[in-house]
């Protein structure tokens, strides 16, 4: 459990962990009826972001959740590689960039089939 917490609240996963907490709070408010699914993205054109016609709230959730999972996995693998401290410090930003890029690609792949569920 300690390894999980260290990876989840250490760099680079911490950036995605905070965003994931915000996303979880948003969807909790949506479930309680205090907010609507499209409350903060009604005027954003997701076509410009190459995400099809899926709401930004859904695309952001997929991006942040997959980015968190990828960054967490990369952090754990980097920690278990037993590299020198300097090498690990240099590779941590690379994990963040790689997790962001792969997460963006996954979001684009998932958004296309999801766009059929949101006709408006």
N, CA, C and O atoms as CSV, one atom per row, in Angstrom:
chain,resi,resn,atom,element,x,y,z
A,1,UNK,N,N,0.825,-1.192,0.000
A,1,UNK,CA,C,0.000,0.000,0.000
A,1,UNK,C,C,0.868,1.253,0.000
A,1,UNK,O,O,0.508,2.270,-0.593
A,2,UNK,N,N,1.984,1.170,0.655
A,2,UNK,CA,C,2.894,2.312,0.707
A,2,UNK,C,C,3.462,2.653,-0.660
A,2,UNK,O,O,3.623,3.826,-0.997
A,3,UNK,N,N,3.765,1.634,-1.439
A,3,UNK,CA,C,4.294,1.868,-2.780
A,3,UNK,C,C,3.255,2.552,-3.671
A,3,UNK,O,O,3.585,3.433,-4.464
A,4,UNK,N,N,2.000,2.133,-3.527
A,4,UNK,CA,C,0.923,2.746,-4.299
A,4,UNK,C,C,0.764,4.217,-3.926
A,4,UNK,O,O,0.689,5.074,-4.807
A,5,UNK,N,N,0.714,4.515,-2.634
A,5,UNK,CA,C,0.557,5.906,-2.187
A,5,UNK,C,C,1.760,6.758,-2.580
A,5,UNK,O,O,1.599,7.913,-2.974
A,6,UNK,N,N,2.952,6.202,-2.478
A,6,UNK,CA,C,4.149,6.928,-2.883
A,6,UNK,C,C,4.102,7.248,-4.379
A,6,UNK,O,O,4.467,8.346,-4.797
A,7,UNK,N,N,3.654,6.291,-5.170
A,7,UNK,CA,C,3.571,6.523,-6.618
A,7,UNK,C,C,2.423,7.463,-6.966
A,7,UNK,O,O,2.570,8.301,-7.855
A,8,UNK,N,N,1.289,7.344,-6.291
A,8,UNK,CA,C,0.126,8.171,-6.617
A,8,UNK,C,C,0.304,9.621,-6.212
A,8,UNK,O,O,-0.247,10.514,-6.856
A,9,UNK,N,N,1.067,9.873,-5.154
A,9,UNK,CA,C,1.237,11.243,-4.675
A,9,UNK,C,C,2.650,11.759,-4.839
A,9,UNK,O,O,3.052,12.716,-4.177
A,10,UNK,N,N,3.405,11.126,-5.722
A,10,UNK,CA,C,4.736,11.595,-6.074
A,10,UNK,C,C,4.736,12.095,-7.505
A,10,UNK,O,O,3.800,11.861,-8.270
A,11,UNK,N,N,5.818,12.794,-7.848
A,11,UNK,CA,C,5.940,13.282,-9.216
A,11,UNK,C,C,6.216,12.105,-10.136
A,11,UNK,O,O,7.034,11.261,-9.771
A,12,UNK,N,N,5.613,11.992,-11.264
A,12,UNK,CA,C,4.748,12.882,-12.015
A,12,UNK,C,C,3.258,12.602,-11.834
A,12,UNK,O,O,2.424,13.334,-12.365
A,13,UNK,N,N,2.915,11.551,-11.091
A,13,UNK,CA,C,1.515,11.150,-10.985
A,13,UNK,C,C,0.687,12.154,-10.193
A,13,UNK,O,O,-0.530,12.219,-10.368
A,14,UNK,N,N,1.316,12.929,-9.334
A,14,UNK,CA,C,0.592,13.887,-8.499
A,14,UNK,C,C,-0.219,14.872,-9.333
A,14,UNK,O,O,-1.320,15.256,-8.938
A,15,UNK,N,N,0.305,15.278,-10.464
A,15,UNK,CA,C,-0.422,16.213,-11.323
A,15,UNK,C,C,-1.735,15.612,-11.805
A,15,UNK,O,O,-2.764,16.288,-11.820
A,16,UNK,N,N,-1.700,14.366,-12.190
A,16,UNK,CA,C,-2.926,13.688,-12.616
A,16,UNK,C,C,-3.807,13.330,-11.423
A,16,UNK,O,O,-5.030,13.288,-11.563
A,17,UNK,N,N,-3.217,13.067,-10.243
A,17,UNK,CA,C,-4.001,12.723,-9.059
A,17,UNK,C,C,-4.893,13.878,-8.627
A,17,UNK,O,O,-6.054,13.674,-8.274
A,18,UNK,N,N,-4.353,15.080,-8.656
A,18,UNK,CA,C,-5.145,16.258,-8.298
A,18,UNK,C,C,-6.276,16.461,-9.307
A,18,UNK,O,O,-7.418,16.725,-8.929
A,19,UNK,N,N,-5.950,16.334,-10.580
A,19,UNK,CA,C,-6.977,16.482,-11.614
A,19,UNK,C,C,-8.028,15.385,-11.497
A,19,UNK,O,O,-9.208,15.639,-11.742
A,20,UNK,N,N,-7.631,14.188,-11.134
A,20,UNK,CA,C,-8.580,13.085,-10.969
A,20,UNK,C,C,-9.522,13.350,-9.790
A,20,UNK,O,O,-10.702,13.003,-9.852
A,21,UNK,N,N,-9.014,13.957,-8.730
A,21,UNK,CA,C,-9.869,14.316,-7.599
A,21,UNK,C,C,-10.907,15.366,-8.014
A,21,UNK,O,O,-12.058,15.306,-7.581
A,22,UNK,N,N,-10.507,16.314,-8.842
A,22,UNK,CA,C,-11.436,17.334,-9.337
A,22,UNK,C,C,-12.507,16.687,-10.223
A,22,UNK,O,O,-13.688,17.011,-10.106
A,23,UNK,N,N,-12.096,15.784,-11.099
A,23,UNK,CA,C,-13.045,15.092,-11.976
A,23,UNK,C,C,-14.019,14.249,-11.158
A,23,UNK,O,O,-15.217,14.236,-11.441
A,24,UNK,N,N,-13.514,13.550,-10.151
A,24,UNK,CA,C,-14.395,12.742,-9.299
A,24,UNK,C,C,-15.392,13.636,-8.561
A,24,UNK,O,O,-16.563,13.281,-8.424
A,25,UNK,N,N,-14.932,14.791,-8.088
A,25,UNK,CA,C,-15.838,15.735,-7.441
A,25,UNK,C,C,-16.903,16.254,-8.385
A,25,UNK,O,O,-18.067,16.382,-8.006
A,26,UNK,N,N,-16.505,16.555,-9.627
A,26,UNK,CA,C,-17.467,17.028,-10.623
A,26,UNK,C,C,-18.536,15.980,-10.893
A,26,UNK,O,O,-19.725,16.298,-10.893
A,27,UNK,N,N,-18.129,14.733,-11.122
A,27,UNK,CA,C,-19.105,13.690,-11.426
A,27,UNK,C,C,-19.966,13.353,-10.211
A,27,UNK,O,O,-21.112,12.932,-10.367
A,28,UNK,N,N,-19.428,13.531,-9.000
A,28,UNK,CA,C,-20.243,13.367,-7.804
A,28,UNK,C,C,-21.333,14.434,-7.760
A,28,UNK,O,O,-22.479,14.138,-7.423
A,29,UNK,N,N,-20.979,15.679,-8.099
A,29,UNK,CA,C,-21.980,16.745,-8.149
A,29,UNK,C,C,-23.021,16.479,-9.232
A,29,UNK,O,O,-24.198,16.788,-9.047
A,30,UNK,N,N,-22.602,15.913,-10.352
A,30,UNK,CA,C,-23.550,15.566,-11.412
A,30,UNK,C,C,-24.503,14.482,-10.921
A,30,UNK,O,O,-25.707,14.559,-11.166
A,31,UNK,N,N,-23.977,13.475,-10.235
A,31,UNK,CA,C,-24.833,12.402,-9.717
A,31,UNK,C,C,-25.820,12.907,-8.667
A,31,UNK,O,O,-26.943,12.412,-8.573
A,32,UNK,N,N,-25.396,13.892,-7.881
A,32,UNK,CA,C,-26.279,14.455,-6.849
A,32,UNK,C,C,-27.280,15.447,-7.426
A,32,UNK,O,O,-28.221,15.839,-6.736
A,33,UNK,N,N,-27.100,15.855,-8.663
A,33,UNK,CA,C,-28.003,16.800,-9.292
A,33,UNK,C,C,-27.625,18.246,-9.078
A,33,UNK,O,O,-28.380,19.138,-9.465
A,34,UNK,N,N,-26.484,18.509,-8.476
A,34,UNK,CA,C,-26.046,19.881,-8.212
A,34,UNK,C,C,-25.398,20.520,-9.434
A,34,UNK,O,O,-25.247,21.741,-9.479
A,35,UNK,N,N,-25.017,19.732,-10.410
A,35,UNK,CA,C,-24.410,20.241,-11.644
A,35,UNK,C,C,-24.923,19.397,-12.806
A,35,UNK,O,O,-25.419,18.286,-12.619
A,36,UNK,N,N,-24.794,19.943,-13.994
A,36,UNK,CA,C,-25.186,19.202,-15.187
A,36,UNK,C,C,-23.945,18.736,-15.932
A,36,UNK,O,O,-22.864,19.310,-15.799
A,37,UNK,N,N,-24.125,17.698,-16.707
A,37,UNK,CA,C,-23.011,17.094,-17.449
A,37,UNK,C,C,-22.293,18.095,-18.326
A,37,UNK,O,O,-21.067,18.043,-18.427
A,38,UNK,N,N,-23.001,18.992,-18.956
A,38,UNK,CA,C,-22.381,19.956,-19.855
A,38,UNK,C,C,-22.302,21.350,-19.274
A,38,UNK,O,O,-22.309,22.330,-20.018
A,39,UNK,N,N,-22.226,21.457,-17.956
A,39,UNK,CA,C,-22.318,22.774,-17.328
A,39,UNK,C,C,-21.118,23.677,-17.592
A,39,UNK,O,O,-21.273,24.898,-17.591
A,40,UNK,N,N,-19.956,23.137,-17.812
A,40,UNK,CA,C,-18.799,24.013,-18.012
A,40,UNK,C,C,-18.247,23.967,-19.431
A,40,UNK,O,O,-17.218,24.584,-19.704
A,41,UNK,N,N,-18.884,23.275,-20.311
A,41,UNK,CA,C,-18.320,23.139,-21.653
A,41,UNK,C,C,-19.345,23.342,-22.756
A,41,UNK,O,O,-19.194,22.795,-23.849
A,42,UNK,N,N,-20.371,24.109,-22.489
A,42,UNK,CA,C,-21.451,24.214,-23.475
A,42,UNK,C,C,-21.030,24.928,-24.758
A,42,UNK,O,O,-21.654,24.723,-25.800
A,43,UNK,N,N,-20.003,25.749,-24.710
A,43,UNK,CA,C,-19.625,26.497,-25.900
A,43,UNK,C,C,-18.284,26.066,-26.492
A,43,UNK,O,O,-17.752,26.764,-27.356
A,44,UNK,N,N,-17.731,24.949,-26.057
A,44,UNK,CA,C,-16.436,24.482,-26.552
A,44,UNK,C,C,-16.643,23.584,-27.766
A,44,UNK,O,O,-17.478,22.680,-27.754
A,45,UNK,N,N,-15.874,23.849,-28.804
A,45,UNK,CA,C,-15.945,23.036,-30.014
A,45,UNK,C,C,-14.925,21.913,-29.928
A,45,UNK,O,O,-13.728,22.147,-30.100
A,46,UNK,N,N,-15.383,20.703,-29.666
A,46,UNK,CA,C,-14.462,19.578,-29.553
A,46,UNK,C,C,-13.965,19.099,-30.912
A,46,UNK,O,O,-13.004,18.333,-30.985
A,47,UNK,N,N,-14.606,19.538,-31.981
A,47,UNK,CA,C,-14.108,19.190,-33.315
A,47,UNK,C,C,-12.717,19.793,-33.540
A,47,UNK,O,O,-11.874,19.190,-34.204
A,48,UNK,N,N,-12.487,20.971,-32.991
A,48,UNK,CA,C,-11.178,21.605,-33.133
A,48,UNK,C,C,-10.098,20.810,-32.405
A,48,UNK,O,O,-8.925,20.868,-32.774
A,49,UNK,N,N,-10.489,20.077,-31.381
A,49,UNK,CA,C,-9.559,19.245,-30.633
A,49,UNK,C,C,-9.468,17.823,-31.187
A,49,UNK,O,O,-8.785,16.965,-30.628
A,50,UNK,N,N,-10.172,17.595,-32.295
A,50,UNK,CA,C,-10.226,16.279,-32.942
A,50,UNK,C,C,-10.827,15.210,-32.032
A,50,UNK,O,O,-10.361,14.072,-31.998
A,51,UNK,N,N,-11.864,15.595,-31.300
A,51,UNK,CA,C,-12.510,14.659,-30.389
A,51,UNK,C,C,-13.918,14.296,-30.819
A,51,UNK,O,O,-14.664,13.697,-30.045
A,52,UNK,N,N,-14.285,14.640,-32.011
A,52,UNK,CA,C,-15.636,14.347,-32.440
A,52,UNK,C,C,-16.618,15.265,-31.755
A,52,UNK,O,O,-16.297,16.418,-31.468
A,53,UNK,N,N,-17.794,14.774,-31.492
A,53,UNK,CA,C,-18.826,15.592,-30.860
A,53,UNK,C,C,-19.110,15.161,-29.422
A,53,UNK,O,O,-20.232,15.323,-28.941
A,54,UNK,N,N,-18.138,14.630,-28.750
A,54,UNK,CA,C,-18.322,14.235,-27.350
A,54,UNK,C,C,-18.107,15.456,-26.461
A,54,UNK,O,O,-17.243,16.285,-26.746
A,55,UNK,N,N,-18.885,15.573,-25.387
A,55,UNK,CA,C,-18.714,16.716,-24.481
A,55,UNK,C,C,-17.312,16.757,-23.869
A,55,UNK,O,O,-16.680,15.722,-23.659
A,56,UNK,N,N,-16.847,17.959,-23.593
A,56,UNK,CA,C,-15.513,18.128,-23.031
A,56,UNK,C,C,-15.406,17.453,-21.665
A,56,UNK,O,O,-14.343,16.946,-21.306
A,57,UNK,N,N,-16.487,17.444,-20.910
A,57,UNK,CA,C,-16.440,16.794,-19.595
A,57,UNK,C,C,-16.127,15.305,-19.729
A,57,UNK,O,O,-15.388,14.751,-18.915
A,58,UNK,N,N,-16.671,14.671,-20.723
A,58,UNK,CA,C,-16.401,13.244,-20.951
A,58,UNK,C,C,-14.977,13.045,-21.469
A,58,UNK,O,O,-14.264,12.156,-21.004
A,59,UNK,N,N,-14.567,13.866,-22.425
A,59,UNK,CA,C,-13.212,13.749,-22.972
A,59,UNK,C,C,-12.164,14.041,-21.903
A,59,UNK,O,O,-11.145,13.354,-21.838
A,60,UNK,N,N,-12.398,15.042,-21.070
A,60,UNK,CA,C,-11.448,15.367,-20.004
A,60,UNK,C,C,-11.366,14.238,-18.984
A,60,UNK,O,O,-10.291,13.946,-18.460
A,61,UNK,N,N,-12.490,13.611,-18.705
A,61,UNK,CA,C,-12.493,12.484,-17.772
A,61,UNK,C,C,-11.679,11.328,-18.312
A,61,UNK,O,O,-10.891,10.730,-17.579
A,62,UNK,N,N,-11.854,11.007,-19.567
A,62,UNK,CA,C,-11.095,9.909,-20.180
A,62,UNK,C,C,-9.614,10.249,-20.216
A,62,UNK,O,O,-8.775,9.401,-19.912
A,63,UNK,N,N,-9.280,11.496,-20.588
A,63,UNK,CA,C,-7.888,11.920,-20.652
A,63,UNK,C,C,-7.220,11.855,-19.280
A,63,UNK,O,O,-6.115,11.329,-19.149
A,64,UNK,N,N,-7.875,12.379,-18.279
A,64,UNK,CA,C,-7.278,12.434,-16.942
A,64,UNK,C,C,-7.183,11.052,-16.323
A,64,UNK,O,O,-6.170,10.724,-15.706
A,65,UNK,N,N,-8.215,10.239,-16.474
A,65,UNK,CA,C,-8.186,8.891,-15.892
A,65,UNK,C,C,-7.117,8.014,-16.549
A,65,UNK,O,O,-6.377,7.311,-15.862
A,66,UNK,N,N,-7.042,8.060,-17.869
A,66,UNK,CA,C,-6.018,7.249,-18.538
A,66,UNK,C,C,-4.620,7.815,-18.290
A,66,UNK,O,O,-3.662,7.054,-18.155
A,67,UNK,N,N,-4.494,9.133,-18.229
A,67,UNK,CA,C,-3.196,9.737,-17.916
A,67,UNK,C,C,-2.731,9.386,-16.520
A,67,UNK,O,O,-1.548,9.127,-16.302
A,68,UNK,N,N,-3.667,9.376,-15.560
A,68,UNK,CA,C,-3.310,9.000,-14.194
A,68,UNK,C,C,-2.836,7.553,-14.145
A,68,UNK,O,O,-1.820,7.251,-13.519
A,69,UNK,N,N,-3.560,6.670,-14.796
A,69,UNK,CA,C,-3.189,5.257,-14.791
A,69,UNK,C,C,-1.828,5.035,-15.460
A,69,UNK,O,O,-1.006,4.266,-14.962
A,70,UNK,N,N,-1.596,5.703,-16.575
A,70,UNK,CA,C,-0.314,5.558,-17.271
A,70,UNK,C,C,0.838,6.149,-16.465
A,70,UNK,O,O,1.914,5.557,-16.395
A,71,UNK,N,N,0.618,7.313,-15.857
A,71,UNK,CA,C,1.674,7.926,-15.051
A,71,UNK,C,C,1.962,7.092,-13.802
A,71,UNK,O,O,3.114,6.962,-13.391
A,72,UNK,N,N,0.918,6.533,-13.207
A,72,UNK,CA,C,1.107,5.669,-12.041
A,72,UNK,C,C,1.902,4.424,-12.416
A,72,UNK,O,O,2.827,4.029,-11.707
A,73,UNK,N,N,1.538,3.821,-13.521
A,73,UNK,CA,C,2.261,2.636,-13.984
A,73,UNK,C,C,3.712,2.964,-14.301
A,73,UNK,O,O,4.618,2.218,-13.929
A,74,UNK,N,N,3.930,4.078,-14.987
A,74,UNK,CA,C,5.293,4.492,-15.305
A,74,UNK,C,C,6.114,4.795,-14.064
A,74,UNK,O,O,7.303,4.478,-14.014
A,75,UNK,N,N,5.498,5.401,-13.069
A,75,UNK,CA,C,6.210,5.710,-11.826
A,75,UNK,C,C,6.614,4.445,-11.081
A,75,UNK,O,O,7.731,4.337,-10.575
A,76,UNK,N,N,5.698,3.495,-11.022
A,76,UNK,CA,C,6.000,2.237,-10.331
A,76,UNK,C,C,7.103,1.482,-11.077
A,76,UNK,O,O,8.036,0.970,-10.457
A,77,UNK,N,N,6.997,1.414,-12.387
A,77,UNK,CA,C,8.039,0.722,-13.166
A,77,UNK,C,C,9.384,1.413,-13.043
A,77,UNK,O,O,10.420,0.751,-12.970
A,78,UNK,N,N,9.378,2.728,-13.018
A,78,UNK,CA,C,10.620,3.484,-12.867
A,78,UNK,C,C,11.221,3.266,-11.480
A,78,UNK,O,O,12.440,3.171,-11.336
A,79,UNK,N,N,10.374,3.186,-10.475
A,79,UNK,CA,C,10.850,2.946,-9.113
A,79,UNK,C,C,11.418,1.540,-8.970
A,79,UNK,O,O,12.423,1.332,-8.291
A,80,UNK,N,N,10.769,0.583,-9.612
A,80,UNK,CA,C,11.238,-0.807,-9.509
A,80,UNK,C,C,12.450,-1.101,-10.385
A,80,UNK,O,O,13.063,-2.160,-10.249
A,81,UNK,N,N,12.801,-0.193,-11.269
A,81,UNK,CA,C,13.949,-0.420,-12.146
A,81,UNK,C,C,15.268,-0.266,-11.404
A,81,UNK,O,O,16.318,-0.614,-11.944
A,82,UNK,N,N,15.238,0.243,-10.194
A,82,UNK,CA,C,16.439,0.436,-9.370
A,82,UNK,C,C,17.522,1.222,-10.099
A,82,UNK,O,O,18.691,0.839,-10.099
A,83,UNK,N,N,17.121,2.311,-10.711
A,83,UNK,CA,C,18.072,3.195,-11.364
A,83,UNK,C,C,18.684,4.137,-10.337
A,83,UNK,O,O,18.171,4.286,-9.229
A,84,UNK,N,N,19.761,4.754,-10.712
A,84,UNK,CA,C,20.367,5.757,-9.841
A,84,UNK,C,C,19.391,6.917,-9.660
A,84,UNK,O,O,18.546,7.164,-10.520
A,85,UNK,N,N,19.509,7.618,-8.551
A,85,UNK,CA,C,18.577,8.719,-8.237
A,85,UNK,C,C,18.585,9.781,-9.325
A,85,UNK,O,O,17.534,10.326,-9.662
A,86,UNK,N,N,19.749,10.081,-9.878
A,86,UNK,CA,C,19.832,11.105,-10.928
A,86,UNK,C,C,19.143,10.638,-12.207
A,86,UNK,O,O,18.478,11.434,-12.869
A,87,UNK,N,N,19.286,9.390,-12.558
A,87,UNK,CA,C,18.624,8.853,-13.749
A,87,UNK,C,C,17.117,8.839,-13.573
A,87,UNK,O,O,16.369,9.164,-14.495
A,88,UNK,N,N,16.683,8.464,-12.395
A,88,UNK,CA,C,15.255,8.438,-12.112
A,88,UNK,C,C,14.667,9.844,-12.152
A,88,UNK,O,O,13.550,10.032,-12.635
A,89,UNK,N,N,15.394,10.819,-11.657
A,89,UNK,CA,C,14.925,12.208,-11.688
A,89,UNK,C,C,14.841,12.744,-13.111
A,89,UNK,O,O,13.974,13.563,-13.413
A,90,UNK,N,N,15.717,12.298,-13.971
A,90,UNK,CA,C,15.676,12.734,-15.365
A,90,UNK,C,C,14.571,12.043,-16.157
A,90,UNK,O,O,14.031,12.621,-17.100
A,91,UNK,N,N,14.235,10.822,-15.782
A,91,UNK,CA,C,13.218,10.076,-16.515
A,91,UNK,C,C,11.791,10.375,-16.054
A,91,UNK,O,O,10.840,10.093,-16.783
A,92,UNK,N,N,11.628,10.936,-14.865
A,92,UNK,CA,C,10.284,11.248,-14.370
A,92,UNK,C,C,9.532,12.231,-15.264
A,92,UNK,O,O,8.358,11.998,-15.550
A,93,UNK,N,N,10.157,13.325,-15.720
A,93,UNK,CA,C,9.435,14.197,-16.663
A,93,UNK,C,C,9.101,13.490,-17.976
A,93,UNK,O,O,8.087,13.795,-18.603
A,94,UNK,N,N,9.941,12.555,-18.389
A,94,UNK,CA,C,9.649,11.802,-19.606
A,94,UNK,C,C,8.407,10.927,-19.414
A,94,UNK,O,O,7.620,10.746,-20.343
A,95,UNK,N,N,8.240,10.390,-18.210
A,95,UNK,CA,C,7.042,9.609,-17.907
A,95,UNK,C,C,5.807,10.497,-18.004
A,95,UNK,O,O,4.778,10.082,-18.537
A,96,UNK,N,N,5.910,11.721,-17.488
A,96,UNK,CA,C,4.787,12.655,-17.549
A,96,UNK,C,C,4.421,12.989,-18.991
A,96,UNK,O,O,3.245,12.971,-19.354
A,97,UNK,N,N,5.405,13.288,-19.801
A,97,UNK,CA,C,5.146,13.623,-21.204
A,97,UNK,C,C,4.592,12.418,-21.951
A,97,UNK,O,O,3.629,12.546,-22.707
A,98,UNK,N,N,5.181,11.267,-21.749
A,98,UNK,CA,C,4.715,10.054,-22.433
A,98,UNK,C,C,3.292,9.686,-22.001
A,98,UNK,O,O,2.474,9.296,-22.833
A,99,UNK,N,N,2.999,9.808,-20.719
A,99,UNK,CA,C,1.650,9.512,-20.245
A,99,UNK,C,C,0.642,10.486,-20.838
A,99,UNK,O,O,-0.473,10.089,-21.178
A,100,UNK,N,N,1.017,11.750,-20.966
A,100,UNK,CA,C,0.110,12.746,-21.543
A,100,UNK,C,C,-0.152,12.478,-23.018
A,100,UNK,O,O,-1.292,12.565,-23.475
A,101,UNK,N,N,0.888,12.157,-23.755
A,101,UNK,CA,C,0.740,11.917,-25.191
A,101,UNK,C,C,-0.084,10.658,-25.449
A,101,UNK,O,O,-0.981,10.668,-26.292
A,102,UNK,N,N,0.207,9.594,-24.743
A,102,UNK,CA,C,-0.537,8.343,-24.934
A,102,UNK,C,C,-1.987,8.511,-24.466
A,102,UNK,O,O,-2.908,7.964,-25.072
A,103,UNK,N,N,-2.177,9.262,-23.396
A,103,UNK,CA,C,-3.535,9.516,-22.913
A,103,UNK,C,C,-4.340,10.321,-23.921
A,103,UNK,O,O,-5.524,10.053,-24.121
A,104,UNK,N,N,-3.713,11.304,-24.558
A,104,UNK,CA,C,-4.402,12.076,-25.598
A,104,UNK,C,C,-4.802,11.164,-26.760
A,104,UNK,O,O,-5.918,11.259,-27.271
A,105,UNK,N,N,-3.904,10.295,-27.168
A,105,UNK,CA,C,-4.201,9.367,-28.264
A,105,UNK,C,C,-5.353,8.425,-27.867
A,105,UNK,O,O,-6.258,8.184,-28.666
A,106,UNK,N,N,-5.318,7.896,-26.639
A,106,UNK,CA,C,-6.394,7.024,-26.181
A,106,UNK,C,C,-7.729,7.764,-26.115
A,106,UNK,O,O,-8.773,7.201,-26.443
A,107,UNK,N,N,-7.690,9.019,-25.691
A,107,UNK,CA,C,-8.915,9.815,-25.626
A,107,UNK,C,C,-9.505,10.009,-27.007
A,107,UNK,O,O,-10.720,9.914,-27.183
A,108,UNK,N,N,-8.664,10.279,-27.985
A,108,UNK,CA,C,-9.150,10.429,-29.363
A,108,UNK,C,C,-9.755,9.125,-29.868
A,108,UNK,O,O,-10.778,9.144,-30.552
A,109,UNK,N,N,-9.134,7.993,-29.540
A,109,UNK,CA,C,-9.653,6.695,-29.984
A,109,UNK,C,C,-10.978,6.350,-29.312
A,109,UNK,O,O,-11.858,5.762,-29.941
A,110,UNK,N,N,-11.124,6.709,-28.050
A,110,UNK,CA,C,-12.347,6.398,-27.315
A,110,UNK,C,C,-13.461,7.382,-27.660
A,110,UNK,O,O,-14.638,7.025,-27.621
A,111,UNK,N,N,-13.100,8.606,-27.993
A,111,UNK,CA,C,-14.108,9.644,-28.242
A,111,UNK,C,C,-14.915,9.372,-29.510
A,111,UNK,O,O,-16.097,9.711,-29.572
A,112,UNK,N,N,-14.306,8.778,-30.497
A,112,UNK,CA,C,-15.031,8.526,-31.747
A,112,UNK,C,C,-16.234,7.604,-31.546
A,112,UNK,O,O,-17.321,7.943,-32.014
A,113,UNK,N,N,-16.098,6.459,-30.875
A,113,UNK,CA,C,-17.286,5.638,-30.640
A,113,UNK,C,C,-18.266,6.283,-29.645
A,113,UNK,O,O,-19.478,6.098,-29.753
A,114,UNK,N,N,-17.731,7.037,-28.682
A,114,UNK,CA,C,-18.612,7.691,-27.712
A,114,UNK,C,C,-19.442,8.812,-28.331
A,114,UNK,O,O,-20.510,9.141,-27.814
A,115,UNK,N,N,-18.976,9.398,-29.416
A,115,UNK,CA,C,-19.679,10.500,-30.052
A,115,UNK,C,C,-21.068,10.066,-30.520
A,115,UNK,O,O,-21.977,10.893,-30.599
A,116,UNK,N,N,-21.242,8.798,-30.827
A,116,UNK,CA,C,-22.545,8.291,-31.262
A,116,UNK,C,C,-23.577,8.338,-30.138
A,116,UNK,O,O,-24.780,8.379,-30.399
A,117,UNK,N,N,-23.112,8.331,-28.893
A,117,UNK,CA,C,-24.017,8.370,-27.742
A,117,UNK,C,C,-24.506,9.783,-27.415
A,117,UNK,O,O,-25.448,9.955,-26.641
A,118,UNK,N,N,-23.858,10.798,-28.012
A,118,UNK,CA,C,-24.209,12.187,-27.751
A,118,UNK,C,C,-24.622,12.864,-29.047
A,118,UNK,O,O,-23.805,13.537,-29.675
A,119,UNK,N,N,-25.867,12.700,-29.457
A,119,UNK,CA,C,-26.311,13.241,-30.762
A,119,UNK,C,C,-26.344,14.753,-30.810
A,119,UNK,O,O,-26.241,15.321,-31.898
A,120,UNK,N,N,-26.482,15.438,-29.674
A,120,UNK,CA,C,-26.536,16.892,-29.702
A,120,UNK,C,C,-25.148,17.422,-29.629
A,120,UNK,O,O,-24.950,18.637,-29.639
